């Protein structure tokens, strides 16, 4: 694997691990007493036992998985909002108010359920809800007569008000209240404990729950599941359920696959390396450097060493052969009758020791040995030059 592929694999693994850890922290264990009291849950905090009890006892009970705006217009029905999630819209709040005003009964539970009430307010008290408490009756009514005391884990308490009838409390605060609104009636509980699977069997809770329903002929009990995330439209249900996190993970995985595929199938381009100087600019720069340092002899020595290296290789001589033997071998090999051959070779040999060499003299020697190199075809550049001359 390339470094880029390993990097993508590590990033994908880290994201997957992070999502797994988050899912483990957010997931609620089975049987948790903090589970939402939905009629679909069999855990201790669920409310399936109460729902099945009503259904098997002949109550006209059904799950309500539609918006509050679709509540029935007529009839003295009962709506149960057991610790609803989130907050209703303005249209939903108006419809809930109309539902009660028209003669409906609404049972609302939980610390944040005050948002669903037509009036009044609650004060959250999460510390009190950590333990179950026995609440005594505070006012005489048909409900308190059926259950003089109930058990609850109150998560809030009711603000003091003259328009409500306090039913149960701890002596300091009211945890269950009832008030009239229009033709209907509203009951507020500080928690849904009396109707949960675990709380239903506590003394007085079942009697209290049944008394709050006040069942009448043709009176339907609508148990809200819409605000628990169970909705008739598939998109709405997915939005309020943990399934959406699975789609988020799949989307991230698809994005990683897309990025990997695009890298694999895209054009592979070798990045161009910027050349600092062109060959001609390099030659000019080097020439100016020699001119400024007055090192003409160095240029001659460099050219001569290259010339001598290729020449001795071609002739099969030692690298340190004397000039006279080198001249003799050249004349024998290439039949050279040039009288300047010895002078040129001796001048190049003495160049390192001639520090005051004039540029003109250095140029003459360099040109001379280059002509010899072309003539003898010593190195590739010289061979190309000779071939060009022969063609012309």
N, C-alpha and C positions, 0 to 999 in steps of 0.2 A: 504494500500500500504506500502511496505517496504521502508526503507530509500533509498536503491539503485534505486528502481522504481521512487520514487519522484524526485531523483536527475536527472535521465534520462529525466523525463517529463519536469522538469524545463529547462534543457539544450536544449531540442527540442523546447520548447516554445520560449526561448531566440533567438535561431537561426532563427526560423520562423519570429519572430518580427523584427529581424535585416534585414532579406532579404526583408520584406515588406516595411520597412522604406527606404532601399536603392532603391527599385523599385519605390517608390513614388518620391524620389528625382531625379532619373534618367529619369523618364517618362516625356515626353514633353506634355504640355497641348494642347488640340485641338484648332486649329486656331492660333497657335504661329507663329509669323513672322520669327522665327528662324528655322522653320522646313525646312528640306532638300527639294529642288525643284524637287521632283520626280513627274512623270506623274500620279502616283496613288493617290496623295494627293489632297484633296479638301480644305485644310486649306489655310489660307492667304499666307503662305510661300511655298505652293505646286505649282505644274505646270500643273495640269490636264486641266485647262481652255485653256492654250496655246496649249497643245497637241491636244485637241478635236477641237480647232479652225483650226489648220492646217489640221487635218484629214477631217473635214467637208468642208473645202475650196478646196479640191482636191489635196492637197500636198501628195506626196508619202512618208509618215512618218510612222515609226514603232519603237517600243521599242526594244532596243538592250540589250539582257540579256545574252550575250555570252562574253568570254574573248576578249580582244583587238586583240589577236593573230588570231582570226577567222574573222577579218574584210575583206570585199570583196577586191579581188586583183585588179580588174579593175573598171572603172567608176569614174566619178567626183561626188562622193557622199559627203554629209555633215554629220559630226559627232558632236553631241552636248554633251559636258561634263559639266553639270550644277552642280558646286560645288561637285565634286566627293570626296568620302571618301578614306582615306588611301593613299597608294602610289603604283604605278604600278611596276611590276617586270621588270627586264632588258629586257626580251623577249617582254613584252607588250610595253615598251617604244620604242624599236627598231621597232615594228610593227606600232605604231602610227607615227613614223618618216617616215616610208616607205609609209604609207597611204597618208600623205600630199605630200611627194615627187612625188607620182604617179598621183597627180592632185586632191586629195581630199581637202575638206575644213573642218576645225576643229574650233568649237566655244567652248572655254574653259572659265569657270567663277570660281570665288572664290579666297580666299586669299592663299590657298595652292595648287592651280591648276598649279603653275609653274613646279611641278614635271612631269606634263603630256606634257609640251611644248617641241618641238624639240630643241629650243635654247632660250636664253633670261632668264630673271628672274623677280620676283616680290618681293615686300616688304610688309609684313602684316601690317595692320593698323586697329586693332579692334575697337579703340575708334571712328574712323571716321565712322565706319559702324553702330554706334548706332542710327544715324539719317539719314533720307533721304535728299539728296541734288540734286539740279538741276545742271546738267553738260552741259556746252556749247560746241559747235563744235570747234575743234582746227585746222582742215585741211579740205580742200574741197575734197569731194568724193561723190560717189553715195549714200553712207549711210548717211552722214551728210546732203546731199541735201534733203533726204526723211524726216529726223528728225533733225532740227537745234539744238534742246535741248532735253535731256532725264532726267528722274528722277531715282536716284539710291542711295542705301545705301552702298557706297564703303568700302570694307573690306581690301583693299590693293591698292597699286599703282605700276606703272611700273618703273623699273630702267631705267635711261637715256640711250638711245642707238640710233645710227644713222641708223640702219637697219630697224626700225619700223616707221610706219606712225601713229602719235597720232591722234585719232579721237575725243575723248571727255576728258575733264579734268576740274579742278577747278581753273585753272590759275597758280597753283604751280606744280601739279603732273598730269600725264596722267592716266586716269581711264579706257579708252578703247583704244586699239591699234590694228593695223593690220600689218602683214608683210608677204612677199612672202617666200616660202620655197620650192625649187624645182619647180615642176609644180603646186603645190597647194598653199593654203593660210590659214593663222591662224589668228583668231580673239580672243583677250583676253579681258574679262570684269572683272572689279574689284568685281562685285557681280552679282548674277542672278536675281536681282530685276526686270528688264524689262520683264522677261518672267514668273514671279510668278503670282499667282491668284490675289494678291492685287496690284502688280506693273504694271500689263498689262494695266490697265485702266488709268494710269497716262498719261498726255499729252506727245506725242512723242514716248512713249515706244513701242506701237504696230507697228508703222511705222519703228522704229529702228530695232525691232526684225525681221520683214519680210524682210527688206532690207539686213540684215546680212545673210539671207538664200540664196539669189541670186539664186532662183529656175530656173533650166534649164530642158528641156525635158529629161525624164528617169533618172533624178537625185533624188536619194533617200535621205531622211533625217533620219538618225539613231540616235534616242534619247537614250543615254546610261543610262541603269538602272543597269548594272552589278556592277558598282562601288558604287551604292546605296544599294547594298545587295540583289537585286532581281536577282537571278540566276536560271538557268534552272535545275541544280542539287539540289535535296532536301537538301542534307547535307550542301552545300554551302549557300543556302538561310537561313537555320536555324542558321548557324554560324554567319551570319551578321545581324540577326534579334533578337528582344528581347525574342523570343520563347526559346532561349537557356537557359535563366535564369529559365524558368519553369522546364526544364529538370534537371537543377542543384538542384532546390528545391526537385524535385521528387527523385533524387539520394541521397540527404541527408536524406530524409524521409525513403527511403528504407534501408539505412545504419543503421538508428536508430532502425527500426523494426528488422533488422538482429541481432543487438547487444542485443536487448531485448529478442528475441526468443532464442538466444544462451545462455543467462543467465538462462532462464526458463527451457530449455530442457537439459542443461548440467548436469553432475553429481554433486550432492550436497555432499560435503565432510566436515566433522567436523574437524577443525584444531586440530592437536595433541598438547597438552600442555606439554611442557618439564618439567619433574620432577626434582627438584633440587637435591634431595638426595633419594637414595633407602632406604627401611626400615632398612637394616642392617647397612648402612652407618650412618643413623640417630641414631641408637642405639649406635654405636661406638663413634659418635660425642658427644652424650649426656653423655656417660660414661666418656669420657675424660674431659668433662666440670665439672662433679661432682668430678673427681679425682683431677683436678687442683685446684678446690675451696675447697677441703677437706670437702665435704658436703655429706658424706656417709649417715648421719642420714636423710637427706632430701629425698634421694631415698627410704629409708625404710619407711618414713612417707607417701610418695606418694602411694607406693604399699599397705601399711596398710589401708589407708583411702579408697581406692578402694575396698579392701577385706572386710572392715567393712561395707561399704555401701551396697554391695550385700548381705552380710551375714545377716544384720538386716532386710533387705527387705524380705529375704527368711524365716526368723524366725518370722517376724511380731513384732519386737521389736522396741523400740525408738532408734533414732540414737545415743543418748548420754548414752545408757545403760552402767553401770559399767562393768569392765572386769570380775568380779566374776559371775555376773548374765549371762553374755554372754557365759562364759565357761560352766556354768551349762546347759544352753539351748542347747549348741552344744552337750554336752554329752548325754542329754536326747533325742535329735532328731536323732543323727547319731550313738549313742552307742560308743562313742570314749573312749578308755582307754589309750590314749597316755599321758604319764606323762609330756611331754614337751609342752603340749598345753597351760597351764597357763603361763609357763616361756616365751613361744613365744609371747603370747598376751601381757604380761606385758612389755616385751622388746620392742615390737613395740609401745606400749603406751608411753613409756619413751624416745623413739628415738628423738623426737623434742628437748628434753632438754639435750641430750647427744651429745654435739658438737664435742667431741673428739673420736667418735666411729670409730673403725678400719674398713677398707674395708672388711676384712675377716668376722668380726662379722655382718656387714651390709648385706653381700652376704648370710650368713647363714640364717638370719631372712627373707630376701626376698624369698629365695628358700623354706623356711619352709612354709610361708603363701601361696606361690603359690601351694605347694603340697596339702595344706588344701583346697584351692580353687578348685583344680582338683578333689580332693576326694569328696567335697561337691557339685560339678557341679554348681558353683555359677554364672559364666558368660560364654559367648559363647566360648571363647578360651579354657577355662577349660573343657567345655563339649566336644569339639572336641578332645582334648588331651585324655580325659577319654575313648571316643569311640575308639580311635586308639589303646589304650592299651588293651581294652577288645577284639578287633579283633585279635591282635597279640597273 
